[in-house]
Amino acid sequence: MADTEALREAKNFHEDVPMRTPGFFLRGAGSLDWGMKNRLARIFNPETARTVMLAIDHGYFQGPTTGLERVDLNIVPLMPMADALMLTRGILRTTVPPAINKPIVMRCSGGPSILKELSNEELAVDIEDAIRMNVSALTTQVFIGGQFETHSVHNMTRLVDMGLRYSIPTMAVTAVGKELTRDAQYLRLACRICAELGAQIVKTYYCAEGFETVTASCPVPIVMAGGKKLPELDALTMAYNAIQRGAAGVDMGRNIFQSEAPRAMMLAIHKVVHSGLKPKEAHELFLTLRSEESKGR
């Protein structure tokens, strides 16, 4: 018969220390369940509460975008330097090595090409296929103010509902049409609507005036979209300003893979986001790394 009293004496139950129920490091995520928090903690670095996503999903409506002609040659070598990868299931299955242990933010909307009205998107990935691909987040475009605004919002809420069933967060991407202005008033409207309707992350553009009001009024993490290709110093400055004004990270594509030195740019952006490196210092780092790369060729 077991000596239960002896076992009791040998253990330390810390009766005088109440069990802690810690919150979570990301805004708006304290009430989410364990699985969703775990996936968010893959995307966002728990030590900094920030992320550097590499966006390479442009082909879903643009075709072979400049810099993405050969993802296997141009992009796969950059993947280990990213915190997360935003891409389509086609590129994931055909081109991304399964051994690259990076969280996947899966593009789940599509339909129109650049030849048509972009806001007329449909959901294009089934939740079961997303689970098969072990994704860490789902994402879809939301066209606030666009011709098919309501339809795109409903795409997002359907994706949120599907994600909640399996503890997979949804990132809403606020799209800006040709006739819409990327000012703080519009971005506040678009981001808040996405968060109010259940998105756990919102990706949006940066604006020079009032961006801090966009991040302050959105109760979930905002990730800044990189947008069109800029000179490297300008892109680094935009990323730095966005982080300083409340963004929880950046999701950059063209400013990485269309750079003359993508690897150097990736590392410089990482330092800006996670270490707070200032733009001029980050640009100097970029130039140094670019020079080292050119010598090694």
C-alpha positions in Angstrom: 0.0 0.0 0.0 1.4 3.4 -0.9 2.6 5.7 1.9 0.4 8.6 1.0 1.5 10.7 4.0 5.1 10.4 3.0 4.3 11.5 -0.5 2.4 14.4 0.9 5.4 15.6 3.0 7.8 15.3 0.0 5.7 17.6 -2.2 5.4 21.4 -2.1 2.0 22.6 -3.0 2.7 26.3 -2.3 -0.6 26.8 -0.6 0.4 30.3 0.3 0.8 31.4 -3.3 -2.4 31.9 -5.3 -2.4 30.6 -8.9 -1.8 33.4 -11.4 -4.0 33.8 -14.5 -1.8 35.9 -16.7 -3.3 38.0 -19.5 -1.7 38.1 -23.0 0.8 40.3 -24.6 -1.3 41.4 -27.5 -4.0 44.0 -27.3 -7.6 42.8 -27.5 -6.5 39.1 -27.2 -7.0 38.5 -23.4 -10.3 36.7 -23.8 -9.3 34.5 -26.7 -8.9 30.8 -26.2 -5.6 29.0 -25.8 -5.3 27.8 -29.4 -5.8 31.2 -30.9 -3.4 32.9 -28.5 -0.8 30.2 -29.4 -1.2 31.0 -33.1 -0.9 34.7 -32.4 2.2 34.1 -30.4 3.8 32.4 -33.4 3.0 35.5 -35.6 4.0 38.1 -33.1 7.2 37.9 -31.1 6.1 37.5 -27.4 9.2 39.5 -26.3 8.4 42.6 -28.4 4.7 42.0 -29.3 5.7 42.9 -32.9 6.0 41.1 -36.2 7.7 41.4 -39.5 5.5 39.6 -42.1 6.8 39.0 -45.6 3.9 39.5 -48.0 4.1 37.6 -51.3 0.5 37.0 -52.1 0.4 39.7 -54.9 0.0 37.1 -57.7 -3.5 36.2 -56.6 -4.7 39.2 -58.6 -1.6 40.7 -60.3 0.0 37.5 -61.8 3.8 37.3 -61.8 4.6 40.6 -60.0 8.1 42.0 -60.5 10.3 40.3 -57.9 7.9 37.3 -57.6 8.6 35.8 -61.0 10.4 32.9 -59.4 9.4 32.6 -55.8 11.6 29.5 -55.4 14.7 31.5 -56.3 14.0 35.0 -55.1 11.8 34.6 -52.1 12.4 31.2 -50.4 16.0 32.4 -49.3 14.3 35.4 -47.5 11.8 33.3 -45.6 13.9 32.4 -42.6 14.4 36.1 -41.8 10.6 36.8 -41.6 8.5 36.3 -38.5 5.5 35.2 -40.6 4.7 34.6 -44.3 1.6 36.0 -46.0 0.9 34.0 -49.2 -1.6 31.9 -51.2 -2.2 28.2 -50.8 -0.9 27.6 -54.3 2.5 29.1 -53.6 2.6 27.4 -50.2 2.0 23.9 -51.6 4.1 24.3 -54.8 7.1 26.3 -53.6 7.5 26.7 -49.8 9.6 23.9 -48.3 7.7 22.3 -45.4 10.9 22.5 -43.3 10.6 26.3 -43.2 9.0 26.5 -39.8 7.4 30.0 -40.2 3.8 30.8 -39.3 1.6 31.1 -42.4 -1.0 33.9 -42.8 -3.1 32.5 -45.6 -4.7 34.6 -48.3 -8.3 33.3 -48.4 -10.0 35.8 -50.8 -9.8 36.2 -54.5 -11.7 36.4 -57.8 -11.2 39.5 -59.9 -7.9 40.3 -61.5 -6.4 43.8 -62.0 -8.5 43.9 -65.2 -11.8 44.0 -63.2 -13.4 45.6 -60.2 -11.1 44.4 -57.3 -13.7 44.8 -54.6 -15.8 42.0 -56.1 -14.0 39.2 -54.2 -15.2 35.9 -52.9 -13.8 33.6 -50.2 -11.4 31.3 -52.1 -10.2 28.8 -49.4 -12.1 26.3 -47.4 -11.4 26.3 -43.7 -10.6 22.5 -43.8 -7.9 23.1 -46.4 -6.5 25.9 -44.2 -6.3 23.5 -41.3 -4.6 20.9 -43.5 -2.0 23.5 -44.4 -1.4 24.2 -40.6 -2.0 28.0 -41.0 -1.6 30.4 -38.2 -4.0 33.0 -39.5 -6.6 33.6 -42.3 -6.8 36.8 -44.2 -9.1 38.6 -46.6 -9.5 42.0 -48.2 -12.1 44.4 -46.9 -13.2 47.2 -49.2 -14.7 49.9 -47.0 -16.2 52.5 -49.4 -15.8 50.2 -52.4 -18.4 49.2 -54.8 -18.8 45.8 -53.1 -18.2 47.0 -49.6 -21.0 44.9 -47.9 -20.0 41.8 -49.7 -16.4 42.1 -48.7 -17.4 42.7 -45.1 -19.5 39.6 -45.1 -16.6 37.7 -46.5 -14.6 38.8 -43.5 -17.3 37.9 -40.9 -17.7 34.5 -42.5 -14.0 33.9 -42.3 -13.9 35.1 -38.7 -16.7 32.7 -37.8 -14.9 29.8 -39.5 -11.7 30.7 -37.8 -13.3 30.9 -34.3 -14.5 27.3 -34.7 -10.9 26.1 -34.9 -9.1 28.8 -33.0 -7.5 30.4 -36.1 -7.3 34.2 -36.0 -8.4 36.3 -39.0 -6.5 39.3 -40.3 -8.6 41.8 -42.1 -6.8 43.8 -44.8 -8.2 47.3 -45.4 -8.1 47.8 -49.2 -8.0 51.4 -50.6 -9.7 51.9 -53.9 -8.6 54.4 -56.6 -11.1 57.0 -55.4 -10.5 56.6 -51.7 -8.0 58.7 -49.7 -5.5 57.1 -47.3 -6.1 59.6 -44.6 -6.5 59.0 -40.8 -10.3 59.5 -41.0 -10.8 56.8 -43.6 -8.3 54.4 -42.0 -9.9 54.8 -38.5 -13.3 54.0 -40.1 -12.0 50.9 -42.0 -9.9 49.5 -39.1 -12.5 50.0 -36.5 -15.2 48.3 -38.6 -13.0 45.3 -39.1 -12.2 45.0 -35.4 -15.8 45.6 -34.3 -16.9 42.7 -36.6 -14.4 40.3 -35.2 -11.0 40.5 -36.9 -8.2 39.6 -34.5 -5.6 41.5 -36.5 -6.0 44.4 -39.0 -3.6 45.2 -41.7 -3.8 48.8 -43.0 -1.8 51.5 -44.7 0.3 54.2 -43.0 -0.6 57.9 -43.1 1.7 60.7 -42.2 -0.8 62.7 -40.2 -2.9 61.1 -37.4 -1.7 57.5 -37.7 -1.5 57.3 -33.9 -5.3 57.9 -33.8 -5.8 54.9 -36.2 -3.9 52.6 -33.9 -5.4 54.1 -30.7 -9.0 53.6 -31.9 -8.5 50.0 -33.0 -8.8 47.5 -30.2 -6.8 44.8 -31.9 -3.2 44.9 -33.3 -2.6 46.9 -36.4 0.0 45.7 -38.9 1.2 48.3 -41.4 1.0 47.4 -45.1 4.2 48.2 -47.0 2.4 49.4 -50.2 4.3 50.5 -53.3 8.0 50.3 -53.7 9.8 53.3 -52.0 13.5 54.2 -51.8 15.0 52.2 -49.0 15.4 55.1 -46.5 11.8 56.2 -47.1 10.5 52.6 -46.5 12.6 52.3 -43.3 11.3 55.7 -42.1 7.7 54.7 -42.8 8.2 51.5 -40.8 9.8 53.2 -37.9 7.1 55.9 -37.7 4.4 53.3 -37.9 5.9 51.4 -35.0 6.5 54.5 -32.9 2.8 55.5 -33.5 1.4 52.2 -32.3 1.6 49.6 -35.1 2.3 46.1 -33.9 4.4 45.3 -36.9 4.7 45.6 -40.7 3.7 43.3 -43.6 6.0 44.3 -46.4 6.3 42.8 -49.9 7.5 45.1 -52.7 9.7 47.2 -50.4 11.5 43.9 -49.6 11.6 41.8 -52.8 11.8 44.7 -55.2 14.8 46.2 -53.3 18.2 46.0 -54.9 19.3 44.0 -51.9 16.3 42.2 -50.5 18.1 40.3 -47.8 19.8 43.4 -46.4 16.4 45.2 -46.5 14.8 42.4 -44.6 17.4 42.5 -41.9 17.2 46.3 -41.6 13.4 46.2 -41.3 13.7 43.6 -38.6 16.0 45.8 -36.6 13.6 48.8 -37.0 10.6 46.8 -35.8 12.1 44.7 -33.0 15.0 46.8 -31.8 13.7 50.3 -32.5 16.7 51.1 -34.8 16.2 54.6 -36.2 15.8 55.1 -39.9 19.2 56.6 -40.7 21.0 53.9 -38.6 18.9 51.2 -40.3 19.7 52.6 -43.7 23.4 52.5 -42.8 23.0 48.9 -41.8 21.3 48.2 -45.1 24.1 49.8 -47.1 26.7 47.9 -45.1 24.9 44.6 -45.6 24.4 45.4 -49.3 28.1 46.0 -49.7 29.0 42.8 -48.0 26.6 40.9 -50.2 28.0 42.4 -53.4 31.6 41.5 -52.3 30.6 37.9 -51.6 29.1 37.3 -55.1 
